[in-house]
Amino acid sequence: MNPRDFSLDTLFNNCAALYAAREASVDGTQRLTYAQLDARVTALAHWMIAKNIRPGDRVAILLTDGAPYLSILLACGRIGAIAVLLNWRLAPAEIAWIADNAEPSLTFVNPRFADLLSEANSGEIVEVDEAHDPAGTFEQIVTSDQPKQPIPELSPERPLYMMYTSGTTGRPKGCLQAGSAVASSAMGFAVRRGFTKDERLLSINPLFHVVGMQQVAAMLACGGCSVFAGRDDDNAAVLDLLHKERCTTTSAFPTICFPWLGMEPVRGGIMPLKNYTGGAGMGKPQMYEFIEKDWDARVVGGYGQTEVCGFATFIDYDDMCARPRSIGWTMPHVEMTILDPDGNQLPPGEEGEICLRGPSVMLGYWRNPEATEAALGHGWLRTGDLGKMDELGLAYLLGRAKELIKTGGENVYPAEVDAVFAEMPEVADAGCCGVPDKQWGEAVKAFVVLNPGAHLSRDQIAARFKGKIAGYKRPRYIEFVDQLPRDPIGKLQRKELSERPVSADQAA
């Protein structure tokens, strides 16, 4: 079967038929079987059509994870609407820019995030307060008998969702993914991990993030259950949830699972977790040894991007330890090659840009043909990451092009941070880079040149950043300098900045 012949909706419909009585979703307020979830998706789809939502219309989601989020996404897929997955970590100005770009006809929002829409043109707004108003408007919509509307004939390759990624100019790009791409990625993930209908995912990564989305989609591919951790759950609560729900698989940052070591992670001789997925190519995989040995859970690393629906490669723990810079072999649905700047394929061992292709590659960037052509113009997805492959097809990540900073799994482009400094009249020049950070992998460090006679403290700078960009993008360290290193044409030498020492007194 051609992977482009089915969509996420296809996978869900099959599970609803095969596993109707099995649990599909568990969150803080609801436990839903596949049949119950399907009924909610159906009701919501008919309601949205009655609201004149048509194929290609955008429907924004600004919610915490759970059954409502999943219901909205699947209902969009059923009627051909495009779900716009909004990141509740962003600032109001960032949300407003995305809304202006996506032009949603409808926005579902949790009241706790309503202030993030204060500057946005969000279309009609529907509040979803699943925790404090379980009998509210949304619950009435998905549990009432909605008048039946004709469901349109749709292609599996129709767009399903947009995730906005940061751009090198500071403007985010709407990564447009087809329902068939999400399904291909989900099936590849499920096959590679050996998932069955008995799988129970501890879902920690938010659904607006591709890692969270790919894993939940994989549950829909195998008939498993997604158990959603609450946004406000601490590490101990997440560990309790893992045991209470007998979760068998997860992908969690070390900052979540490392503290479990002091919280009796193995209880009554039982650790239900059997699969753990993390990153690869970042060195020091031995830090996960306790998961393999003490918990008897299989650890794999991986590499991927939003533009390819999540993980594109996997590498087992033993290979991670033997080759700490390797990102592994490609998933069943993905091909990889190394290209030079002109788009020519390079032989094994030569360094170039990591490029991917396959049914899970994005359709393009929303209303951004130039960026789409740059990413897909050679017939491959150009990832912007540098790497190489050996004769066995094993890939290695050598570094990040475009000066991307990755902090806690989130992407930060230096231009976004520089742009905030550019608005400060006291600042003559500023630039940032990524520096090593024990907790988040990388942190943002800014170098600031003040105008003569100007005064600006680190605390004042931190206050200026609030509301401008997301908290994880703000500088964690600030160093005041007399000048920044620039080449003869004025280009900032960020690599030189990143090599400078970081000290505690620079913390912002």
C-alpha positions in Angstrom: 0.0 0.0 0.0 1.3 3.4 -0.9 1.9 5.4 2.3 0.3 8.4 0.7 -3.0 6.5 0.4 -3.9 6.7 4.1 -4.0 9.5 6.7 -4.1 9.9 10.4 -7.9 9.8 10.1 -7.6 6.3 8.4 -5.5 5.0 11.3 -7.9 6.3 13.9 -11.0 4.9 12.1 -9.4 1.5 11.9 -8.6 1.6 15.7 -12.2 2.8 16.4 -13.5 -0.3 14.6 -11.0 -2.9 15.9 -10.5 -1.7 19.4 -13.8 0.1 20.2 -13.8 -0.9 23.9 -10.1 -0.3 24.6 -8.9 2.9 26.1 -7.6 5.5 23.7 -7.0 8.6 25.9 -6.5 9.3 29.6 -6.1 12.7 31.0 -6.7 14.5 34.3 -10.5 14.5 33.9 -11.5 11.9 31.4 -10.9 8.3 30.4 -12.2 7.6 26.8 -12.4 4.4 24.8 -11.8 4.5 21.1 -15.5 4.3 20.5 -16.2 7.2 22.9 -13.4 9.3 21.3 -14.7 8.5 17.9 -18.2 9.7 18.9 -16.8 13.0 20.1 -14.8 13.5 17.0 -17.9 12.8 14.9 -20.0 15.3 16.8 -17.4 17.9 16.7 -16.8 17.4 12.9 -20.5 17.9 12.2 -20.6 21.0 14.5 -17.7 22.6 12.7 -19.2 22.0 9.3 -22.4 23.6 10.6 -20.2 26.5 11.6 -19.2 26.8 8.0 -15.7 25.4 8.5 -14.6 24.1 5.1 -11.6 22.1 3.8 -8.5 24.3 4.0 -9.9 26.6 6.7 -7.7 27.0 9.7 -8.7 26.0 13.2 -6.3 27.1 15.9 -5.7 25.1 19.1 -4.4 26.7 22.3 -4.9 24.0 24.9 -3.1 21.8 27.3 -2.9 18.2 26.1 -5.8 15.8 26.6 -8.9 14.4 25.0 -10.2 17.8 23.8 -7.0 18.6 22.0 -6.9 15.2 20.4 -10.6 15.4 19.5 -10.2 18.8 17.7 -7.1 17.6 15.8 -9.0 14.4 14.6 -12.1 16.4 13.7 -10.1 18.8 11.6 -8.6 15.8 9.8 -12.1 14.4 9.2 -13.4 17.5 7.5 -10.2 18.7 5.9 -9.6 21.8 8.1 -6.0 22.7 9.0 -5.3 22.6 12.7 -2.9 25.4 13.8 -1.1 24.1 16.8 -0.3 27.1 19.0 2.5 27.0 21.6 1.3 28.4 24.9 4.9 29.2 25.8 4.9 32.1 23.3 4.3 35.7 24.1 1.1 37.5 23.0 3.0 39.4 20.2 4.3 36.1 18.8 0.8 34.5 18.9 -0.6 37.5 17.2 1.9 37.3 14.3 1.1 33.6 13.8 -2.7 34.3 13.9 -2.2 37.1 11.3 -0.3 34.6 9.1 -2.6 31.6 9.5 -5.9 33.5 9.7 -7.9 31.0 11.7 -11.7 31.0 11.4 -12.0 29.3 14.8 -9.8 29.1 17.9 -10.2 26.7 20.8 -8.6 28.1 23.9 -8.1 27.2 27.5 -9.2 30.2 29.7 -5.7 30.2 31.4 -4.2 31.1 28.0 -6.8 33.7 27.0 -4.4 36.6 27.6 -2.1 35.2 25.0 -4.8 36.0 22.4 -5.1 39.6 23.5 -3.3 41.0 20.4 -4.4 38.2 18.0 -7.1 38.0 15.3 -8.3 34.6 16.3 -11.7 34.3 14.5 -14.5 32.9 16.6 -13.3 31.7 20.1 -14.5 28.6 21.9 -13.3 28.2 25.5 -12.3 24.7 26.6 -12.0 24.5 30.4 -11.7 20.8 30.7 -10.5 20.9 34.3 -12.8 23.5 35.9 -15.9 23.3 33.8 -16.3 19.7 32.6 -19.9 20.5 31.6 -19.0 23.6 29.6 -19.6 24.5 26.0 -17.1 22.2 24.5 -18.3 19.2 26.4 -21.9 19.9 25.3 -20.8 20.1 21.7 -18.9 16.7 21.7 -21.6 14.8 23.7 -24.8 16.1 22.1 -26.4 14.7 19.0 -25.3 17.2 16.4 -27.3 17.5 13.2 -25.6 15.4 10.5 -23.7 17.3 7.9 -22.2 15.9 4.6 -18.6 14.9 5.2 -16.5 16.1 2.2 -14.5 13.7 -0.1 -10.9 14.3 0.9 -7.5 13.2 -0.3 -5.1 11.6 2.3 -2.5 14.1 1.2 -4.6 17.0 2.3 -3.0 19.3 4.9 -3.8 18.3 8.5 -1.8 20.7 10.7 0.6 23.5 10.9 3.4 23.8 13.5 5.2 27.1 13.5 9.0 26.9 13.7 11.4 29.8 14.2 12.9 31.5 11.2 16.4 32.7 10.7 15.0 36.2 10.2 13.1 36.0 13.5 9.8 35.3 11.8 8.2 31.9 12.4 7.4 29.6 9.5 4.2 27.5 9.4 5.3 24.0 8.6 2.4 22.4 6.8 2.0 18.6 7.2 -0.4 16.3 5.3 -2.5 13.7 7.0 -0.7 11.0 5.1 2.7 12.4 6.3 1.6 12.2 9.9 0.3 8.7 9.4 3.5 7.6 7.7 5.6 9.0 10.6 3.3 7.4 13.1 3.5 4.0 11.5 7.3 4.2 11.1 7.7 5.1 14.8 5.3 2.3 15.9 7.1 -0.3 13.7 10.6 0.7 14.8 9.6 0.5 18.5 7.7 -2.7 18.1 4.5 -1.2 19.5 1.3 -3.3 20.0 -2.3 -2.5 21.0 -1.2 -3.0 24.7 1.1 0.0 24.5 0.4 2.9 27.0 2.2 6.1 26.3 3.1 8.5 29.1 2.7 11.7 27.0 4.9 14.4 28.4 5.9 16.4 25.4 3.2 18.9 24.4 1.2 18.2 21.2 2.2 21.5 19.7 5.7 19.9 19.6 6.5 17.4 16.9 7.9 14.8 19.4 4.7 14.8 21.4 2.6 14.6 18.2 4.5 11.8 16.7 4.2 9.6 19.7 0.5 10.1 20.2 0.0 9.5 16.5 1.9 6.2 16.9 -0.6 5.1 19.5 -3.4 5.7 16.9 -1.3 3.5 14.5 -1.1 0.5 16.9 -4.3 0.9 18.9 -2.5 1.9 22.1 -3.5 4.5 24.7 -2.2 8.0 25.3 -1.9 9.0 29.0 -1.5 12.8 29.1 0.5 14.2 32.0 -0.8 17.6 33.2 1.1 20.8 32.4 1.5 21.5 36.1 2.5 18.0 37.2 5.9 17.9 38.9 8.4 15.1 38.5 6.9 13.1 41.4 3.4 13.4 40.0 4.5 12.3 36.6 6.2 9.2 38.1 3.1 8.4 40.1 1.1 8.7 36.9 3.5 6.3 35.1 2.9 3.6 37.8 -0.9 4.3 38.2 -1.6 3.9 34.5 1.1 1.2 33.9 2.7 3.3 31.1 5.0 1.2 28.9 6.7 3.9 26.8 7.7 7.6 27.0 10.1 10.2 25.7 11.2 12.6 28.5 14.0 15.1 29.0 16.6 14.1 31.6 15.3 16.9 33.8 12.2 14.8 34.3 13.4 11.3 34.6 16.7 11.9 36.5 15.0 13.1 39.6 13.0 9.9 39.7 16.1 8.1 40.9 15.4 9.4 44.4 11.7 8.7 44.3 11.5 4.9 44.3 11.1 4.5 40.6 10.8 0.7 40.9 7.8 0.0 43.1 7.0 -3.4 44.4 9.6 -4.8 42.1 7.8 -3.4 39.1 8.8 -0.7 36.6 6.1 -0.7 33.9 8.2 1.4 31.5 9.7 -0.7 28.7 10.6 1.8 26.1 12.4 5.2 26.4 13.1 7.5 23.5 15.6 10.3 23.7 17.9 12.4 21.5 21.0 11.1 19.8 24.3 12.6 18.5 24.8 14.8 21.6 27.3 12.6 23.4 27.3 11.0 26.9 24.6 8.3 26.2 25.8 6.5 29.3 23.7 8.8 31.4 20.8 6.6 30.5 22.4 3.4 31.7 20.1 3.2 34.8 17.1 3.0 32.5 18.6 0.0 30.6 20.0 -1.8 33.6 17.9 -0.9 36.7 14.6 -0.4 35.0 15.1 -3.1 32.3 13.7 -0.7 29.7 15.0 -0.3 26.1 16.6 3.0 25.4 16.8 4.4 21.9 18.0 7.7 20.6 16.8 9.6 17.6 17.1 12.6 15.3 14.4 14.5 13.5 12.7 17.7 12.7 9.3 19.3 12.6 9.6 19.3 8.8 9.7 15.5 8.7 7.0 14.9 11.4 9.4 14.0 14.2 12.1 11.3 14.5 13.7 10.3 11.2 16.4 8.1 12.6 16.8 5.7 15.6 19.8 4.2 17.2 19.8 1.6 20.0 21.5 2.2 23.3 24.6 -0.1 22.7 25.3 1.7 19.4 24.8 5.1 21.1 27.5 4.2 23.6 29.8 2.9 20.9 29.3 5.9 18.6 28.3 8.9 20.8 28.0 11.3 17.9 25.9 9.0 15.7 22.2 9.6 15.1 21.6 6.1 13.8 19.8 4.6 10.8 16.8 6.1 9.1 13.3 5.0 10.0 11.4 2.7 7.6 9.6 5.6 5.9 12.6 7.9 5.4 15.7 8.2 3.1 18.8 10.2 4.0 21.7 11.6 2.0 24.4 14.2 2.5 24.4 17.1 0.0 26.9 19.8 -0.8 25.7 23.4 -1.1 24.9 22.8 -4.8 22.7 19.9 -4.1 25.1 17.2 -5.2 25.1 13.9 -3.2 28.4 13.3 -1.3 30.0 9.9 -0.9 30.3 8.1 2.5 32.6 9.9 5.0 32.3 13.4 3.4 30.8 16.2 5.4 27.8 18.2 4.2 24.2 18.9 4.9 21.9 16.2 6.2 18.9 15.9 3.8 15.8 13.7 4.0 13.0 12.6 1.8 10.0 10.3 2.1 6.2 10.4 2.7 6.5 12.2 6.0 8.3 15.3 4.6 6.3 18.5 4.9 4.2 20.0 2.1 6.0 23.3 2.5 5.9 26.5 4.6 2.6 28.3 4.7 2.5 31.3 2.5 6.3 31.3 2.2 7.3 30.0 -1.3 10.9 31.2 -0.9 11.5 29.3 2.2 9.8 26.3 0.8 11.9 26.3 -2.4 15.1 26.7 -0.3 14.1 23.6 1.9 12.7 21.3 -0.8 14.0 22.7 -4.1 16.6 19.9 -4.7 14.0 17.1 -4.2 15.2 16.5 -0.6 14.4 18.3 2.6 17.4 20.3 3.5 17.6 20.1 7.3 20.2 22.9 7.9 22.2 20.4 10.0 25.7 19.3 9.1 26.7 15.6 9.1 28.1 12.6 7.3 27.2 9.0 6.7 29.4 5.9 6.7 29.4 2.9 4.3 26.7 1.2 6.4 24.3 4.1 6.2 25.0 5.1 9.8 24.6 8.9 10.1 26.5 11.3 12.3 25.5 14.8 13.4 28.5 17.2 13.2 26.9 20.5 14.1 24.0 22.8 13.5 24.0 25.1 10.5 22.2 28.5 10.7 23.5 28.9 14.3 20.4 27.2 15.8 20.3 27.1 19.6 18.4 24.1 21.1 17.4 24.5 24.7 15.3 21.9 26.4 14.1 20.5 23.1 13.0 23.9 21.8 14.6 25.8 18.9 15.9 29.3 19.3 17.4 31.4 16.5 19.8 34.1 17.6 18.1 36.6 15.3 15.0 36.4 17.5 16.9 37.4 20.5 19.0 40.0 18.7 15.8 41.7 17.5 14.7 42.4 21.1 18.0 44.0 21.9 17.7 46.2 18.8 14.7 47.9 20.3 16.6 49.0 23.4 17.9 52.5 23.1 20.7 51.9 25.6 22.2 49.1 23.5 24.7 49.9 20.8 25.3 46.4 19.7 24.3 42.9 20.8 24.5 39.3 19.7 23.8 35.9 21.2 24.8 32.3 20.9 24.2 28.9 22.5 26.4 27.8 25.4 26.5 24.4 27.2 23.9 24.0 30.0 23.7 21.0 32.3 19.9 21.2 32.7 18.7 22.2 29.2 21.6 21.0 26.9 22.1 24.6 25.7 21.2 28.0 27.0 21.1 31.4 25.4 23.9 33.8 26.2 23.9 37.4 25.1 26.8 39.8 24.6 25.8 43.4 25.0 27.6 46.7 24.1 26.1 49.7 25.7 26.0 53.2 24.3 28.4 55.7 26.0 27.0 56.9 29.2 24.1 54.4 29.1 23.3 52.1 32.1 21.4 48.8 31.9 21.5 46.0 34.4 20.9 42.3 33.8 17.7 42.5 35.7 16.5 45.4 33.6 17.3 43.5 30.4 15.4 40.4 31.7 12.4 42.7 32.4 12.5 44.1 28.9 12.3 40.6 27.4 9.1 39.7 29.2 6.2 39.6 26.8 8.5 40.0 23.8 9.5 36.4 23.2 9.0 33.1 24.9 10.7 32.5 28.2 12.9 29.7 26.9 14.3 32.1 24.3 15.4 34.8 26.8 19.2 35.0 27.6 20.1 32.9 30.6 23.5 34.7 30.7 24.5 38.2 29.8 28.0 39.5 29.4 28.7 43.2 28.9 31.6 43.8 26.4 33.3 46.8 24.7 32.7 45.4 21.2 31.6 42.3 19.3 33.8 40.3 17.0 32.7 41.0 13.4 34.3 40.2 10.0 35.2 42.9 7.5 31.7 43.0 6.1 30.1 43.3 9.6 28.9 39.7 10.1 28.9 38.7 13.7 31.3 35.8 14.5 29.0 33.8 16.8 31.3 30.8 17.0 33.9 33.0 18.6 31.4 34.2 21.1 30.3 30.6 22.0 33.9 29.7 22.8 34.1 32.4 25.5 33.8 31.2 29.2 30.5 31.3 31.0 30.6 32.4 34.7 28.0 32.4 37.4 28.1 36.2 37.7 26.8 36.5 34.1 23.5 34.8 35.0 20.4 36.8 34.1 
